[in-house]
Structure formats: structure tokens, C-alpha cells
Amino acid sequence: MELQLFNSLENRITKIKLQPGQTITIYLCGPTVYDHIHVGNLRSVIIFDILHRLLLNLNIKVNYVQNITDIDDKIIAKAQQEKKSEKKISDHYTKSYLANLVRYNILFPTHLPKVTNYIPQIQEFISNLLEKGVAYQQKGEILFGVKKNKEYGKLSGQNLEKLKVNVRGVNQANKEDNKDFVLWKKTTTGITWESPWGAGRPGWHTECSVFINEFFRGQTIDIHGGGNDLLFPHHENERIQYLTHNNQELSKIWLHIAHINWGKEKMSKSLGNVILAKHFYQKYSANTLRYLILNSPYNQVINLSKELIQQATDYIQKIKNLLKKLNFYLYIEKIEITPQEAPKKEELINGLLNNLNTIKVLFFLEQTINSLNKSIDKKESDSKELQKMVDDFYFILDLLGFKFDFIPYNFATKLLIKQWQDLRERSDYDQADLIRRKLQELDVF
């Protein structure tokens, strides 16, 4: 059995052999917690949730790390703006992020480390790079010299001589080369930590390299991921640090997820065209966003629109209508069907193993929905056949991370159903319709 994913490092599909009981190691770049996340931020998280669910369904152990960047220029600026501490800001938005993981039925990673809890490890990592001669100190700042490793640029396919100047958060005058990037930033703004090089705080690119070094003991992990916008410079800078520090690759596969646009413009807070994840959940649903994301190849841009959201909303309503119909049918016909673990359908699993082809799995879901609807309408299936269809249905929903909550009929609802049945048997359709409307209000029909 093999998992096939598009690997940005090799610019082609790469295969990983899978055996039940083995452990797959995964790292996904997490949020900088200075604001509420938008739906575009969730795309990578939901795609990796599918990967996580697939591996667990195959009895593969998963060691999955996602970082929380809880110190950054944006957090400091927000803290100063709101006259609060950086910790209050980062704690607030970390809780907001974790709440969205729950709202959107996303399996939690194995570890969610925060940068501020790993300052000593970051400093030790930087010291090692200094000792190796690939980093240098300049007026209290530590920088990585990109020309000191010929591997730089390989991940993103950049030509070193044509690279844009990396200006994020560092004085250009301190650099030996204008493409070098900061590992330890000298600053008096916001929270700082003492270090062998003076007070400051870590550079953004170093934290992920350190977390991977700490949680995976300096080994090459299986899969590293994030949005396409992180490919350069963030992932390029991560890789070169780790490669230099450990003399081996950071990851076998670099998996990059495309953006979500609003219309044809990238969704971003700076442009003011974002839909916050919590607002989308309130107005539509978690299932609607999940369908929107899974109904497109993960490496293709989604151009979100009101029409696309409506199509996804209608599809989720179609599933909800089937669940209501199934629940009612089983109750009326007194058929006892309990969702059980369905045999793993080879074509479904293979669809996801083949570069996370969620569209193919959604096609099987559509077939199952149609089969169940026909079976209920014709009332021809025996309980064994119905049981199999129900099991397949719930298996696909679980594999794709959809979650639908329905409360079992209470005593009052059961009485109304009985009244409705009795009235129909007596051909008293006017009164039966009145009861039917009450049942519709209770979301029975």
C-alpha cells in the first residue's frame, strides 16, 4: 500500500509505503495568533485533517505537530494597539483558533507547541548554526548566510542570484548579503528574551525548524505542509536551517495547498476581503466549508463566490434531508439499523491514497446518497442490504470529516408521529397535514 502526494521538493508525485502499525510523521505550519482566522487559513488544516483521518483508518499511527506562533511583530502591534500584553493577545486568539478546530470537526494534532515555551531550544539551535559557520552575528542580530549552502533555493525552484531581497524584520545594513535572513532579532519593542547575543526574540523562520528538531529528534519527517504562500521564503528558510543543522533533509514530502480567493483576488486580512471562519460557521456551516474545500483539488485555487457557497449549502442540505428521511423511514418501518464500521472500500481508500483525490470520494458519496434515496422511496431493500448502504454512507461521511448531529425522537415527537399515522389511516388528510407541519417544524421531515 502506498500514499502518493505531490512533492514540491521534487516537483512530482512521491510515494510513501504504508504498513499497519507504522508511524507517519507530519508537520503543518500553524497560525500566528494575532487575529481570528479566516476560511482561507482553514484550507490547509482541513486537507491535513483528511490525511490524518485516512492514515488512522488504515491503522497507521500518526505523530502530527502543528505550531502556534505566539510571538511576532503582528502580535506586538496588536498588543500595543489594544494596550494589552502580548500573552493576553496570543492566548485570546489561540483559544479562538482551537475553538475553530472543534467547530469544523478537525482532529487535533498530537502536539500544538507554542514558540514562547521553546526559547532555550531555539537559542541552542541558533548557537549550533553559528558554530557551523553558516550563521553570523552583526550588531546583536544573528543571520543565516544563504550563500553558504548550495542547497538554498532548491525547494522553491529559485535562482539564488535572482532572489528578491528578504526584508522581513531586519536592518539591511546588518547583512553580509541582502538575501540573508534573521535567526535572532535585536529589538526593544515588545517582549524580549536575554540571549548570548543580547536581548531580542526569535526570527519567524527558525521556530518551525526547531519544533521539528525537538519533536522528531532531528530525523527526516515524512510530510511537511502549509499554504502555497509559505513555499518561499518561509519553507525554503526552514529547510536550509534544518539541513545544515542535522546534515539531512527536513522532510521527504513538501505538500503545499493552494489559496482560497474571493472572486479572483486572494483572500487576505490586508485586503479586507476575508470571511472569518467563525462567521462562516454561524451563517452557513462547518460541513458547507468542508464540502467547498474537498470538491476541488487541493493544489488548485478556489475562487469563492456567493454562487459557489450556495451550491455547497444545497449539497449539505441534500445530505441532511436524506438523514432525516432515513431516520423517519427506519422508525416508521420499525427497522433496527445501527451504523457499524463498514468494510474499507478499496476504491474509496485508493482515491485518497492517490494524491488525496477527495473529488473521487465525493462521487462515491453521491452514488450512495442516490441509492439510499431510491431504496427508501421504493421500500424494496431488505434490512441487510439497507444496513450495508447505511454503513457505506456513514463510513464516507466519517472519512471526509463531515459531522451531522440529530437528536433522537423524544416521547412528544413520537406521539405526533403516531397521531399523523392514525389520521392518514382514517383518510383525515386535512388534520394529518396540520400534524405534518408540526413535525416539519421539529425537523422530522
C-alpha angles and dihedrals in degrees: 000000000000136000112215120199134165107257117208091198093060096025091229143073113295124197128220118193114229129206125178110259097024122119123241116201119216135179125188123184106243135204132297098230105222098108143008113289122247128221092264090060089056097057095083091042093053093046090052089047088060090050090049093050092046093054093046090050088055091052091250117148114233127208100190124178126188120177130223112214100210099166123053141125090265092054091048092049091050091049092051091046093052094035092237134122120269088243093057090050095046094043091051095051093040088059088048091052094048090048088057091053087057094043092052095045093243117164110240117247118247090249134019104186123187121221095229091061092058106049094121091051091048091051091049090050091051091048089056091053089050091051091051090054096238093107128051139193121239121176095329096318126105117216135183115234105223094194090062093076121048090205091073111115095022096108096051095032091241125160105230093218092053098044118127117246111271102227102164110136102329137101108250090213089067094061129097086204125018091232094059117111134217124258098172119022122211109219145142094199116103126339117350137181130216115249139168086266098048136271116328144100138261124281115248097244096054099061096070093047089052094048091052090047091050102041097038097037096241094302129134107265124217103236134015120182150174143130122315089250090066095058091090130057101352102050093035089055093044092053096048093050093049093043091052095043097047103023090233140083120282095221140006091217130030107200116194125192123209125238132262111235128197100229101325098325123096112255109241138148092236091060093045093228098115131125109212114231092233091052093048089051092052096045099038122359144266089255091055093056092044091053091048090053097042094047090069133057107266092234095054125084117252112219099206119209139160089258093053092048090050091052090052091046090052092050093051089048088053090057092046091050090052092049091051091046092048093048092050094044093051091048095048094044092043091233115157110217120162118186106248134182104285121217107265106262107227094213091053095049092044089052091059094038087057098075094305095294096189092164090066091051090049087054090057089047090055091051091050092049091052093047093050093048092051092047093051094045094050094038088213104122121098119228094262093053091045091048090055093050092047091050091050090048095052092042092058093045091052094044090054094043099244115153126196121179119204125174114224116248112276124215094268092052092048089053091053091050090051091050090049091051093048093049092050091050089053089048090240092143097163093060091039089057090053090054090044090057090053090051090049089054088053088052093243093127 
